[in-house]
Amino acid sequence: MTLRPPRPVGGMIGPVSKTEEWWLAGPEDAPAPSAEIRAFCDSFRRGLIESIGESLVSLYLFGALAFPRPESWLLDVDFQALLARPPTEEEREEVRALHRRLAERWSLGSKLDGHYLLVADAGSPRRPNCQVFSNTDHAWALHRAHVHAGRFFPLSGEDPRTLLAEPTWEELEESLDAEMRYIIDNPQHAAFGVLNACRVLYSVRTRDVVVSKCAAVQWAMDELPEWRGGIESA
């Protein structure tokens, strides 16, 4: 049996809500974000503050950015924004316009993926409604587990660990089941399905959901050598 991928060593670095150099306040074993990612995220943060101002309670990045990975690993820019109140329709349109501008001006703009959620909902195990777009965070319990394990970069505001409820194992099992249902129901996304299935299998076998696709893929190839070819092709 191979060892689990390393968890954060020493937790977060520095004051979460104060530093402008947010890339210094993430997991110690995660690679420092590139200059392009830092500049892009700074533009995103400034744009959000201009759009919704004091309503922005916490803004953070999570996902592959917050884990060890090869330099060649393709990245999305996953984020969560926690809001003090529902945005007005004018504010919603300003945020949507910000996303459009970022997509036009940055190659990373099309990789920006996340949710705008109310702080009042953050302490609940129920999947919260998104306040700007029509998407829903179907992996809400998994994402909360990642945050409580320190797998995030704080961009602005309060430490999300003080705002999000820690998930129970029952909630995590439900989320893992939902992940597998999505994989089965969407064979057109075969590569994503293979990689995410590795992560689901790792999580079920070890009861540890705080793992990246990259680490789970390596684990699966070691544990299931008969599937190595198919996994590598994904």
trRosetta pair geometry for C-beta under 8 A, 3 or more apart (Angstrom, degrees):
i j d omega theta_ij theta_ji phi_ij phi_ji
1 223 7.5 25 -130 -104 58 104
2 219 5.8 -159 76 -130 133 75
2 222 4.8 49 -36 110 144 149
2 223 6.6 -108 13 -57 109 90
4 7 7.7 14 119 -37 119 90
4 206 6.0 124 -96 -157 115 154
4 208 6.1 22 -139 64 141 162
4 211 7.5 -107 -167 -91 92 118
4 219 8.0 8 -125 -99 44 138
5 67 7.8 18 150 -162 144 115
5 68 7.5 -161 -172 48 114 113
5 211 5.5 121 36 -131 129 92
5 212 7.1 -112 131 28 171 85
5 215 3.6 8 -77 -170 150 149
5 216 7.7 -69 -19 -53 134 54
5 219 7.2 -91 -39 -49 95 121
6 9 7.1 -19 167 -43 120 98
6 29 5.9 -157 99 -136 128 180
6 68 7.2 51 53 1 107 136
7 149 6.4 -102 -154 -173 106 113
7 210 6.7 54 -117 105 97 130
8 11 5.8 79 124 -100 127 26
8 12 7.7 -2 173 -55 151 50
8 27 4.4 -112 -109 -134 107 101
8 28 6.4 111 -162 23 79 84
8 29 6.7 -158 -120 19 50 102
8 149 6.5 148 5 153 113 78
8 150 4.2 -73 22 87 165 130
8 151 6.7 -153 -46 -68 118 67
9 28 5.1 -74 64 60 89 132
9 29 6.1 89 10 -36 102 107
10 13 7.5 43 116 -74 113 81
10 28 5.7 47 55 -21 109 145
11 150 5.0 -146 -145 -103 61 151
12 16 6.3 10 146 -74 154 100
12 25 5.8 21 -179 178 103 74
12 26 7.1 -51 -132 -136 80 14
12 27 7.4 -57 -96 -77 57 44
12 150 5.4 -151 -48 -145 81 106
12 154 7.8 44 -153 -10 141 115
12 159 7.9 -166 38 -130 167 117
13 24 5.9 -93 100 152 123 72
13 25 5.5 -139 74 -120 73 41
13 26 7.3 -15 30 44 98 32
13 28 6.5 106 -42 -78 117 85
14 18 7.8 -123 160 64 95 98
14 19 5.2 26 146 -36 135 147
14 24 5.7 50 2 115 150 100
14 25 4.6 -93 68 -96 110 90
15 18 4.1 17 104 28 128 115
15 19 5.9 143 69 -25 78 92
15 25 7.5 -62 74 -113 32 131
16 19 7.7 -74 -150 23 11 98
16 25 5.8 142 -109 174 53 140
16 154 4.4 103 -165 -13 88 170
16 158 7.4 43 106 177 121 30
16 159 4.2 97 62 -83 161 89
17 154 7.0 -83 -74 161 44 146
17 156 7.8 44 -142 178 65 36
17 157 5.9 -46 -127 149 96 19
17 158 5.6 -1 -86 -97 128 34
17 159 6.5 -88 -41 -36 96 71
19 22 6.1 152 101 -80 98 47
19 24 6.4 -101 160 63 155 107
19 25 5.5 161 54 -44 140 129
19 154 8.0 97 55 83 97 111
21 24 4.7 29 124 6 107 117
21 25 7.6 131 102 -17 68 93
22 25 5.6 -65 -159 34 49 113
22 26 7.7 61 150 -40 71 93
22 41 7.5 -110 67 122 136 133
22 153 5.7 90 147 167 102 98
22 154 5.7 -134 -148 85 105 62
22 155 5.3 28 -141 -108 169 42
22 156 7.9 -55 -85 -47 140 52
23 26 6.5 -34 -160 0 42 117
23 32 5.6 71 160 -157 121 83
23 33 4.9 -118 -120 31 124 102
23 38 5.7 -50 -39 -100 139 110
23 153 6.4 -2 -107 -149 47 134
25 153 6.7 111 80 -150 80 65
25 154 5.4 -48 107 39 133 101
26 30 5.4 -64 128 59 122 133
26 61 8.0 -34 -99 72 127 104
26 65 7.8 -86 -146 134 157 93
26 66 5.9 -135 -168 -123 119 83
26 152 6.9 -129 -129 108 87 32
26 153 4.0 -30 -82 -92 118 83
26 154 7.8 -172 -76 9 69 64
27 30 4.3 86 71 -9 100 109
27 66 5.5 96 7 -175 120 81
27 67 7.4 21 61 -88 152 36
27 150 5.7 117 -88 129 90 98
27 151 5.9 1 -46 -111 136 53
27 152 8.0 98 -29 28 94 30
29 67 8.0 -7 101 -159 96 41
29 68 5.2 -45 143 -54 99 107
30 65 6.9 56 -178 145 135 52
30 66 5.2 -69 -93 -162 157 34
30 67 5.9 17 -104 -8 99 5
30 68 6.3 -126 -102 -60 46 48
30 151 7.9 123 -57 -142 135 71
30 153 8.0 -122 94 -59 152 103
31 68 7.0 98 -25 -127 83 52
31 69 6.9 -90 7 48 119 78
31 71 7.7 141 -115 -90 173 69
33 37 4.0 -111 178 91 110 129
33 38 5.3 140 102 -56 114 79
33 41 7.3 5 146 3 164 139
33 65 6.3 9 -88 -158 104 112
33 153 7.2 14 -31 -89 128 170
34 37 4.8 96 53 8 77 99
34 38 7.0 -139 96 -5 41 87
35 38 5.6 -54 -146 37 32 113
35 39 6.2 30 157 -17 66 107
36 39 6.0 -57 -146 38 28 107
36 40 6.2 28 156 -19 64 109
36 108 6.8 153 144 -30 104 131
37 40 5.7 -55 -144 39 30 112
37 41 6.1 25 160 -15 66 109
37 65 7.4 167 -174 -123 150 124
37 75 7.7 -18 -96 102 133 151
37 77 7.1 175 -143 -97 96 114
37 108 6.7 145 -105 -104 63 160
38 41 6.1 -60 -145 40 26 105
38 42 6.3 29 155 -21 63 108
39 42 5.7 -53 -147 35 30 113
39 43 6.6 31 153 -19 63 104
40 43 5.8 -57 -155 35 31 110
40 44 6.4 32 149 -19 66 106
40 77 7.1 -113 116 -87 130 160
40 102 7.3 91 -163 -157 91 108
40 106 5.1 114 -117 -157 110 157
40 108 4.6 1 -139 66 167 143
40 109 7.6 -143 -151 -62 119 63
41 44 5.3 -49 -145 36 37 116
41 45 6.2 40 154 -21 67 103
41 61 6.8 -46 -124 -53 139 136
41 77 7.0 -163 -81 -156 95 132
41 155 6.1 -128 169 -113 112 123
42 45 5.7 -51 -145 36 31 111
42 46 6.3 30 157 -16 65 106
43 46 5.9 -54 -144 39 29 108
43 47 6.2 29 157 -19 63 110
43 102 6.7 150 114 -108 118 99
43 106 7.4 166 64 -44 149 142
44 47 5.9 -61 -149 38 26 111
44 48 6.4 24 156 -19 64 107
44 77 7.9 180 -36 143 164 144
44 79 7.7 -160 145 -49 147 166
44 98 7.5 106 -137 158 59 118
44 102 6.2 40 -88 -103 86 148
44 112 6.9 171 -107 -120 140 137
44 155 7.6 -45 92 -162 105 156
45 48 5.9 -58 -149 35 29 109
45 49 6.4 26 156 -17 65 106
45 59 6.3 153 -117 103 88 151
45 155 4.9 -153 -89 167 123 117
45 156 5.4 146 -150 -35 114 125
46 49 5.9 -57 -148 37 31 109
46 50 6.3 29 154 -17 65 108
47 50 5.7 -57 -149 38 31 110
47 51 6.2 26 154 -19 66 111
47 98 4.2 137 155 -142 131 126
47 101 7.5 -172 -125 69 150 129
47 102 7.3 -130 21 -55 166 111
48 51 5.6 -60 -144 39 32 110
48 52 6.1 -29 177 30 70 102
48 56 5.8 97 140 -90 109 149
48 59 6.5 125 91 -95 158 153
48 81 6.6 -142 -154 -119 148 145
48 95 6.9 40 -118 -117 74 95
48 98 6.8 141 -69 145 58 170
48 156 7.6 -171 82 34 125 152
49 52 7.4 -80 -127 58 19 66
49 53 6.3 64 -177 -101 57 36
49 56 6.2 -92 -96 30 62 149
49 156 6.9 -149 -67 -144 111 165
50 53 7.5 17 -148 -65 12 71
50 94 7.9 -131 111 166 83 130
51 91 6.0 114 160 -156 84 76
51 94 4.0 172 -139 122 102 119
51 95 5.1 129 150 -70 155 69
51 98 5.8 -79 -50 -35 145 138
52 55 4.5 -81 163 60 100 115
52 56 5.4 110 93 -44 110 93
52 83 6.8 -63 163 -121 148 114
52 87 5.7 -69 -114 -107 119 115
52 91 5.1 81 -96 -166 83 125
52 94 7.5 171 -49 83 71 123
52 95 6.7 15 -37 -65 114 114
53 56 7.0 176 94 7 20 95
54 84 7.2 -26 130 20 74 145
55 83 5.1 9 155 -157 98 92
55 84 4.9 -132 -148 39 58 95
55 85 5.6 -88 -131 42 109 85
55 87 6.6 131 125 -89 163 77
55 91 7.5 31 37 -165 155 160
56 59 6.0 -7 -178 -39 116 111
56 81 6.3 -55 -135 -167 94 106
56 82 7.8 98 -164 73 53 53
56 83 6.5 -40 -99 -105 42 69
56 84 7.8 -51 1 -6 10 92
56 156 6.3 15 136 109 125 130
56 157 6.0 -136 133 -54 83 139
57 82 4.8 -63 68 104 106 95
57 83 6.4 153 6 -126 96 13
57 84 5.2 125 -51 -56 110 81
57 119 5.0 19 37 -64 163 132
57 157 5.3 121 147 -173 33 145
57 158 5.7 -25 163 20 83 113
57 163 7.2 127 126 -102 128 155
58 80 7.8 7 109 106 96 93
58 81 7.4 171 90 -153 55 41
58 82 4.2 17 51 41 94 116
58 119 7.6 107 15 -93 104 104
58 154 7.6 -67 -161 -140 89 95
58 156 7.2 171 -149 93 31 65
58 157 4.1 -142 -93 102 44 125
58 158 4.7 -70 -76 59 106 76
58 159 7.4 -58 -122 66 130 7
58 160 5.0 144 155 -77 150 81
58 163 6.1 -154 3 11 153 156
59 79 6.7 1 -171 -174 81 117
59 80 7.6 -172 -141 91 44 50
59 81 4.9 0 -106 -110 85 79
59 82 7.5 -147 -65 24 46 69
59 154 7.6 100 83 -168 57 59
59 155 4.3 -59 109 71 100 111
59 156 4.3 25 41 47 112 95
59 157 5.8 100 9 20 72 116
60 79 6.7 164 87 -149 38 73
60 80 6.0 -5 59 55 83 86
60 147 7.4 93 98 -119 150 109
60 152 4.6 29 161 169 127 126
60 153 6.3 165 -164 80 77 45
60 154 5.0 -39 -105 -108 99 49
60 155 5.9 -174 -96 9 35 83
60 160 5.4 -93 6 -19 147 133
61 65 5.4 -28 146 74 123 148
61 66 6.8 166 115 -48 86 105
61 77 6.6 -61 -130 -169 116 74
61 78 6.4 108 -162 78 69 62
61 79 5.3 -42 -98 -94 60 78
61 152 6.2 155 79 -163 48 73
61 153 4.3 -3 55 54 105 100
61 155 6.3 88 -20 -40 89 109
62 65 7.3 160 154 54 11 99
62 66 5.4 -38 -146 2 49 141
62 78 5.3 -66 71 103 68 113
62 79 7.4 137 17 -105 73 29
62 80 6.9 14 6 -2 118 102
62 143 6.4 114 92 -151 158 89
62 146 5.4 103 -170 118 131 133
62 147 6.5 -65 -93 -73 141 78
62 151 6.1 74 -148 118 92 84
62 152 4.4 -36 -86 -102 87 88
62 153 7.7 -170 -70 20 43 67
63 66 6.5 108 60 18 37 97
63 67 8.0 -91 136 2 36 104
63 75 7.9 122 119 -158 116 82
63 76 6.2 -60 147 74 159 96
63 77 8.0 155 58 -163 139 16
63 78 3.3 101 -17 29 139 139
63 146 7.9 49 -59 162 35 164
64 67 5.9 -73 -151 40 42 106
64 69 5.9 38 -177 -56 96 158
64 73 6.4 -150 -180 136 135 126
64 75 5.3 -148 87 -121 126 80
64 76 6.9 103 25 39 115 73
64 78 7.5 111 18 5 72 119
64 212 5.8 92 -116 -147 66 118
64 213 6.9 -37 -88 29 107 100
64 214 6.9 95 -136 -15 103 113
65 75 6.1 78 -68 -154 79 128
65 77 7.1 47 -44 -122 138 56
65 78 7.1 -161 10 37 110 87
65 153 6.4 -64 124 -2 123 125
66 146 7.3 109 83 172 141 114
66 151 4.3 119 126 179 130 72
66 152 5.5 -32 -97 -81 155 24
66 153 6.1 -154 -86 -24 98 83
67 151 6.5 11 -64 -148 82 118
67 211 7.9 77 -125 -174 146 34
67 212 3.7 174 110 -53 169 135
67 214 6.7 168 113 41 127 117
67 215 6.8 -110 173 -14 133 117
68 212 7.5 -155 59 17 57 147
68 214 7.5 -131 100 93 65 136
68 215 7.2 77 69 -63 94 111
69 73 4.1 -74 165 29 120 156
69 212 6.5 -107 -75 143 104 161
69 214 4.6 162 -118 -16 89 170
70 73 5.0 123 62 -31 76 95
70 214 7.0 -174 8 -148 82 135
73 214 5.6 -30 -114 -86 147 131
75 111 6.7 64 109 177 68 147
76 111 4.7 -161 -134 -176 56 91
76 112 7.8 161 -178 -84 81 11
76 113 5.0 -15 173 21 129 126
77 108 5.8 62 -25 175 134 109
77 111 5.1 92 6 114 86 96
77 112 4.9 -26 73 -100 113 57
77 113 6.8 138 72 21 56 71
77 114 7.9 -60 116 -29 72 112
78 113 5.4 -31 -101 78 64 93
78 114 5.8 126 -170 -77 50 91
79 112 7.1 -15 11 -162 118 82
79 113 7.5 144 22 78 72 43
79 114 3.6 -54 67 -66 70 161
79 115 7.9 -166 97 30 65 50
79 155 7.4 -7 -134 -2 119 142
80 114 5.6 -148 -72 -166 38 114
80 115 5.7 -6 -122 60 74 86
80 117 6.5 -19 -168 17 99 117
80 137 7.8 27 -106 -91 109 149
80 143 7.0 121 -53 164 138 138
80 160 7.1 78 83 -116 125 153
81 114 6.8 95 -7 130 84 129
81 115 7.3 -154 34 99 72 47
81 116 4.8 -17 71 -112 110 70
81 117 7.1 150 80 25 55 66
82 117 5.7 -30 -108 77 62 87
82 118 7.3 45 -161 164 68 12
82 119 4.9 80 167 -78 108 76
82 122 5.6 11 -129 -67 127 141
82 157 7.5 -153 60 110 98 151
82 158 7.9 -65 72 57 132 103
82 160 6.7 150 -14 -113 139 97
82 163 6.0 62 -172 137 172 158
83 86 7.3 95 113 -95 135 22
83 87 6.6 -75 -157 -44 159 87
83 116 6.1 34 -23 178 124 90
83 117 6.9 172 18 86 86 33
83 118 5.6 -53 69 -105 87 51
83 119 6.6 -136 77 -18 34 82
83 131 6.0 -71 31 42 147 164
84 118 7.9 7 149 -150 6 73
84 119 5.8 0 -102 11 43 128
85 118 7.4 22 -131 -128 12 102
86 118 6.7 -31 -68 -83 66 120
86 131 5.7 -161 -135 -142 69 119
87 91 3.7 -126 -173 94 108 125
87 92 5.1 141 104 -57 124 74
87 95 7.0 -15 -174 -9 174 134
87 116 7.4 -15 -9 152 127 144
87 131 5.7 114 13 148 96 117
87 132 6.6 28 36 -82 142 85
88 91 4.6 97 51 7 75 101
88 92 7.1 -132 97 -6 41 85
89 92 5.5 -47 -148 32 36 116
89 93 6.5 34 154 -17 65 103
90 93 5.9 -56 -152 37 31 108
90 94 6.5 34 150 -21 64 105
91 94 5.5 -52 -148 34 36 114
91 95 6.4 35 154 -18 67 103
92 95 5.9 -57 -152 36 31 108
92 96 6.4 30 152 -17 66 106
92 131 7.5 -133 -98 142 103 75
92 132 5.2 174 -138 -130 84 71
93 96 5.5 -51 -144 38 35 113
93 97 6.2 38 153 -21 66 105
94 97 5.6 -53 -147 37 30 113
94 98 6.5 39 149 -25 63 101
95 98 5.4 -46 -151 29 35 117
95 99 6.8 36 151 -18 63 99
95 116 7.1 28 167 -64 163 155
95 132 5.0 -73 96 -134 141 141
96 99 5.7 -51 -154 33 35 111
96 100 6.6 35 148 -18 65 103
96 132 6.7 -180 -58 176 82 106
96 133 7.6 131 -95 -76 95 83
97 100 5.5 -52 -150 35 37 113
97 101 6.4 37 152 -20 68 103
98 101 5.8 -54 -148 36 31 110
98 102 6.3 30 155 -18 65 107
99 102 5.8 -54 -146 37 31 111
99 103 6.4 31 155 -20 64 107
99 109 7.4 134 -174 -170 56 96
99 112 6.6 -151 -136 89 90 138
100 103 5.8 -57 -150 36 31 111
100 104 6.4 28 153 -18 65 108
101 104 5.7 -59 -149 37 32 110
101 105 6.0 6 163 -3 69 117
101 109 7.9 -137 103 -129 40 142
102 105 6.2 -69 -136 47 26 97
102 106 5.5 -29 -176 31 68 116
102 108 7.7 -58 167 91 101 79
102 109 3.9 167 131 -120 75 106
102 112 6.2 30 115 -13 140 152
103 106 7.3 -64 -104 56 15 76
103 109 3.5 -172 -91 134 36 124
103 110 5.4 83 -136 -66 94 65
103 112 7.5 -112 -70 26 83 116
104 109 6.8 -46 16 81 34 172
105 109 6.6 105 55 -47 62 142
106 109 4.3 124 68 -35 89 94
107 110 7.3 -49 179 23 44 100
107 111 7.9 29 132 -4 63 112
108 111 5.0 -65 -162 43 59 115
108 112 6.8 79 142 -47 79 85
109 112 5.9 -32 -160 -4 39 115
115 128 7.7 125 152 81 137 103
115 130 4.9 -109 -150 -108 92 104
115 133 7.7 -111 -120 51 58 104
115 135 6.5 -122 -96 94 90 106
115 136 7.9 42 -113 -154 132 20
115 137 4.9 -62 -34 -54 162 111
116 130 5.8 82 53 -166 70 77
116 131 4.4 -92 112 53 104 94
116 132 4.2 64 30 -1 143 109
116 133 7.3 116 19 14 103 78
117 121 5.8 -110 177 73 99 119
117 122 6.3 113 123 -75 122 85
117 128 4.6 77 -144 99 112 144
117 129 7.8 141 -124 75 74 41
117 130 6.7 -58 -76 -110 69 51
117 131 6.6 165 -96 -8 20 104
117 137 7.3 -30 -67 -4 131 136
118 121 4.6 83 69 7 92 102
118 122 7.2 -139 101 -27 51 82
118 128 6.5 -156 38 -167 80 134
118 129 7.9 21 4 63 107 81
118 131 6.4 111 -47 -58 82 131
119 122 5.2 -38 -151 4 42 123
119 163 5.9 -78 -144 -157 91 125
120 123 7.8 -64 -178 25 29 96
121 124 5.4 -63 -165 31 57 118
121 126 7.4 -85 -161 78 97 94
121 128 3.7 109 137 -113 142 123
121 129 7.3 -154 -90 29 169 68
122 128 7.1 -18 -73 -46 46 152
122 160 7.7 -124 -167 -158 140 86
122 163 4.7 1 119 149 149 96
122 164 5.1 -85 171 -92 99 59
122 165 7.2 158 138 -6 59 77
123 163 7.0 -107 -59 173 82 52
123 164 7.0 -172 -88 -145 47 22
123 165 4.7 95 -161 -47 51 101
124 128 7.0 119 64 -70 111 93
124 165 6.6 144 -6 2 7 140
125 140 7.8 128 -174 114 47 123
125 141 6.9 24 -156 -88 85 100
125 165 6.2 -83 -63 90 67 142
125 167 6.8 111 -123 -121 96 73
125 168 7.4 -15 -110 13 141 97
125 171 5.4 -117 -157 -101 120 141
126 140 8.0 -2 126 99 26 164
127 136 5.8 49 155 178 129 109
127 137 6.0 -170 -153 72 94 75
127 138 6.7 0 -122 -106 145 38
127 140 4.8 -172 -110 -15 72 146
128 137 6.9 19 51 35 80 115
128 140 6.9 137 11 -119 77 140
129 136 7.3 -47 -122 -108 45 90
130 133 5.4 -34 134 67 140 68
130 134 6.8 146 68 -150 123 7
130 135 5.3 50 -13 69 163 64
130 136 6.2 -134 -15 -88 105 43
130 137 7.3 128 -65 -21 99 83
137 140 4.6 98 112 -74 107 82
137 143 6.4 -58 -179 13 127 148
138 175 7.5 144 145 -139 67 83
138 178 5.7 -146 166 145 109 140
138 182 7.5 115 113 -56 153 139
139 142 4.3 -45 178 45 96 119
139 143 5.5 102 113 -28 90 95
139 175 5.5 91 -137 -167 57 120
139 178 7.5 -162 -82 88 63 122
139 179 6.8 53 -95 -73 105 103
140 143 5.9 -59 -146 37 26 109
140 144 6.5 27 157 -19 63 106
140 175 7.2 -142 51 -99 59 127
141 144 5.8 -54 -150 35 31 112
141 145 6.6 35 151 -21 63 103
141 167 4.0 104 -160 -124 88 147
141 171 4.0 -175 -119 143 145 106
141 172 5.3 -149 136 -82 125 52
141 174 7.0 88 13 66 154 96
141 175 4.4 -148 55 -34 112 139
142 145 5.6 -53 -154 32 34 114
142 146 6.7 34 150 -20 65 102
142 167 7.6 -19 -56 6 25 167
142 172 6.6 104 -80 -132 67 79
142 175 4.9 -166 -31 138 98 150
142 176 7.6 119 -73 -62 119 68
142 179 7.8 56 -38 -51 154 130
142 209 5.4 -122 -130 161 85 136
143 146 5.6 -50 -151 32 36 113
143 147 6.6 37 152 -19 66 102
144 147 5.7 -52 -149 35 35 111
144 148 6.3 28 156 -14 67 107
144 164 4.8 -166 -132 163 96 128
144 165 6.6 -10 -162 75 150 59
144 166 6.7 170 147 -128 113 29
144 167 5.0 125 82 -33 122 103
145 148 6.0 -59 -145 41 30 106
145 149 6.3 26 155 -15 64 110
145 166 7.6 75 -97 -157 59 68
145 167 5.3 -58 -57 34 92 121
145 172 6.3 52 -50 -98 146 118
145 209 5.1 51 101 78 158 119
145 210 5.7 -135 137 -64 101 91
146 149 5.8 -62 -150 40 30 108
146 151 4.3 -75 -177 68 85 121
146 152 6.9 108 130 -50 94 92
146 209 7.7 -91 -55 116 77 93
146 210 5.6 148 -102 -121 59 86
147 150 7.8 60 176 -58 32 15
147 151 7.0 -92 -78 58 25 72
147 152 5.3 15 -117 -25 70 137
147 160 5.1 -73 -165 103 137 121
147 161 6.0 -172 146 -79 95 71
147 164 5.5 63 85 46 146 154
148 161 5.7 118 -108 -127 57 95
148 164 6.9 -126 -54 90 94 115
148 166 5.2 75 -94 -109 165 89
148 167 8.0 -160 12 13 140 78
149 210 4.2 48 -3 -123 171 157
150 161 7.8 -5 -80 -66 59 137
151 210 6.1 172 -15 -159 141 106
152 160 6.7 -23 88 40 167 130
154 157 7.5 -137 -171 62 104 61
154 159 6.8 -57 -92 -106 142 57
154 160 7.5 -173 -102 -6 94 93
158 162 6.1 -89 162 60 113 120
158 163 6.3 102 106 -39 124 123
159 162 5.0 78 82 0 94 104
159 163 7.7 168 97 -4 54 93
160 163 5.3 -70 -152 45 50 109
160 164 5.4 28 161 -12 89 113
161 164 6.6 -56 -121 42 28 96
167 171 4.3 -123 -166 82 101 131
167 172 5.4 114 128 -54 130 87
167 175 7.9 -22 -164 -6 156 137
168 171 4.8 102 55 4 75 100
168 172 7.1 -140 98 -3 43 87
169 172 5.4 -54 -147 38 38 113
169 173 6.2 44 153 -23 69 101
169 207 6.9 -13 -131 -157 122 106
170 173 5.7 -49 -147 33 31 112
170 174 6.6 33 152 -19 62 104
171 174 5.7 -55 -154 34 33 113
171 175 6.5 31 151 -17 66 105
172 175 5.6 -54 -150 37 34 111
172 176 6.3 35 152 -19 67 104
172 203 7.5 -136 164 169 114 124
172 209 5.3 -139 -158 -32 126 148
173 176 5.7 -53 -146 37 32 111
173 177 6.4 37 153 -21 64 103
174 177 5.7 -51 -151 33 31 114
174 178 6.6 32 150 -19 63 104
175 178 5.5 -53 -150 35 35 113
175 179 6.5 40 149 -23 65 100
175 209 7.8 52 83 -138 125 154
176 179 5.4 -46 -150 30 36 115
176 180 6.7 33 153 -15 64 102
176 200 5.3 133 -160 -143 94 93
176 203 5.8 -156 -105 98 132 133
176 204 6.2 147 166 -66 155 93
176 209 7.2 -126 -67 -106 111 118
177 180 5.9 -57 -153 37 33 108
177 181 6.4 34 150 -21 66 105
178 181 5.6 -50 -146 34 34 113
178 182 6.5 37 154 -21 65 102
179 182 5.9 -55 -154 33 31 111
179 183 6.6 32 149 -20 64 104
179 196 6.1 -140 178 160 112 119
179 199 7.9 -83 160 88 154 105
179 200 5.2 -173 100 -85 129 123
180 183 5.5 -50 -149 33 37 114
180 184 6.3 33 155 -16 68 106
180 197 7.2 80 -113 -113 78 80
180 200 5.6 138 -65 -176 92 165
181 184 5.8 -57 -147 40 32 109
181 185 5.9 19 159 -10 68 115
182 185 6.0 -64 -138 46 27 103
182 186 5.8 -10 171 10 66 120
183 186 6.7 -80 -137 51 17 88
183 189 8.0 -107 -128 84 54 102
183 192 7.9 -149 -113 111 83 82
183 193 4.1 122 -150 -141 91 94
183 196 6.0 -159 -81 84 119 116
183 197 5.6 113 -151 -66 165 96
183 200 7.7 -111 -14 -3 146 149
184 187 7.7 -8 -173 -58 30 82
186 189 4.9 8 135 25 111 108
186 193 6.9 -176 87 -71 86 118
187 190 6.1 22 -179 -77 62 84
187 193 7.1 -26 -121 -23 42 165
189 192 4.3 -28 160 44 106 120
189 193 5.6 124 102 -32 80 94
190 193 5.4 -60 -147 36 29 116
190 194 6.5 30 159 -21 66 102
190 234 7.1 -131 128 -114 80 99
191 194 6.0 -52 -151 31 30 108
191 195 6.6 21 156 -10 64 108
191 234 4.3 152 -141 -159 69 80
192 195 6.0 -64 -150 42 31 106
192 196 5.9 19 160 -11 69 114
193 196 6.0 -61 -138 43 25 103
193 197 5.9 31 160 -26 64 109
194 197 5.8 -55 -146 32 25 113
194 198 6.9 32 152 -23 59 100
194 230 6.6 -148 -135 144 138 92
194 231 6.0 -179 164 -117 119 56
194 234 3.8 -137 73 -81 140 160
195 198 5.8 -50 -161 25 34 114
195 199 7.1 28 146 -14 63 103
195 213 4.7 32 164 -167 109 123
195 216 7.7 105 -179 83 65 110
195 217 5.9 -29 -134 -76 79 116
195 231 7.9 111 -86 -154 57 81
195 234 5.6 -167 -44 132 85 133
196 199 5.4 -51 -155 35 43 113
196 200 6.3 44 148 -20 71 102
196 213 6.6 -47 -83 -109 52 113
197 200 5.5 -50 -144 36 36 112
197 201 6.2 37 156 -19 67 105
198 201 5.9 -56 -148 37 28 110
198 202 6.4 30 154 -19 63 107
198 213 6.9 90 71 -155 112 68
198 216 4.4 137 125 133 96 100
198 217 4.9 77 111 -88 167 52
198 219 7.1 140 175 66 104 90
198 220 4.0 -95 -137 -24 105 149
198 231 6.6 79 -71 -131 132 121
199 202 5.7 -52 -147 36 31 113
199 203 6.3 31 155 -21 64 108
199 211 6.0 -180 -142 92 87 105
199 212 7.6 -94 -106 136 120 22
199 213 5.4 -63 -53 -101 125 60
199 216 4.0 144 -89 49 60 175
199 217 8.0 -22 -52 -43 77 67
200 203 5.7 -58 -149 36 30 112
200 204 6.3 26 156 -17 66 107
201 204 5.9 -56 -145 36 30 107
201 205 6.2 21 161 -13 65 111
201 216 7.6 131 59 -175 82 112
201 220 6.4 83 72 -100 132 111
202 205 6.2 -65 -146 41 26 105
202 206 6.0 -12 170 13 66 117
202 208 7.5 -56 143 73 89 88
202 211 5.5 -84 112 81 138 164
202 215 7.9 124 -162 112 172 86
202 216 4.3 -128 0 -131 148 98
202 219 5.3 76 -102 88 123 147
202 220 6.8 -92 -54 -57 100 89
203 206 6.7 -74 -134 53 20 88
203 207 7.4 51 173 -117 56 13
203 208 6.3 -124 -129 79 58 44
203 209 4.4 44 -138 -100 124 64
203 211 6.6 -153 -71 29 83 120
203 216 7.8 -22 -31 -111 80 133
204 207 7.6 15 -166 -70 22 50
208 211 6.4 84 118 -35 96 110
211 215 5.3 -118 -170 81 91 119
211 216 5.1 102 133 -59 123 99
211 219 7.8 -28 -172 2 145 145
212 215 4.8 92 55 12 86 97
212 216 6.7 -154 91 -3 43 90
213 216 5.7 -63 -144 44 30 110
213 217 6.0 36 157 -27 68 106
214 217 6.0 -55 -152 29 24 111
214 218 6.9 19 153 -13 59 105
215 218 5.8 -55 -153 36 35 110
215 219 6.3 37 150 -20 67 106
216 219 5.4 -52 -147 37 35 115
216 220 6.2 36 154 -22 67 105
217 220 5.8 -54 -146 35 30 110
217 221 6.5 28 156 -18 64 104
217 231 6.0 158 -158 177 89 119
218 221 5.9 -54 -148 35 31 109
218 222 6.5 27 154 -15 64 107
219 222 5.9 -63 -153 39 30 108
219 223 6.0 12 158 -7 69 116
220 223 5.9 -62 -135 47 29 102
220 224 5.4 -25 180 32 70 112
220 227 6.8 -58 156 88 101 125
220 231 5.9 171 104 -108 119 155
221 224 7.0 -66 -111 63 18 73
221 225 7.0 55 176 -102 56 51
221 227 7.4 -124 -107 88 52 81
221 228 4.7 75 -146 -115 90 87
221 231 5.4 -143 -77 81 92 148
221 232 7.2 72 -106 -54 132 87
222 225 7.4 -5 -158 -66 19 81
224 227 4.3 3 131 29 115 114
224 228 7.3 174 103 -48 69 65
224 231 7.8 115 84 -31 110 137
225 228 5.3 -12 -157 -27 50 118
227 230 5.3 -58 -168 47 71 111
227 231 5.5 71 134 -26 89 105
228 231 5.8 -63 -146 40 30 109
228 232 6.0 28 160 -20 68 109
229 232 5.9 -56 -145 37 27 108
229 233 6.4 26 157 -21 62 107
230 233 5.8 -55 -148 32 31 112
230 234 7.0 35 152 -25 61 101
231 234 5.9 -54 -161 24 36 113
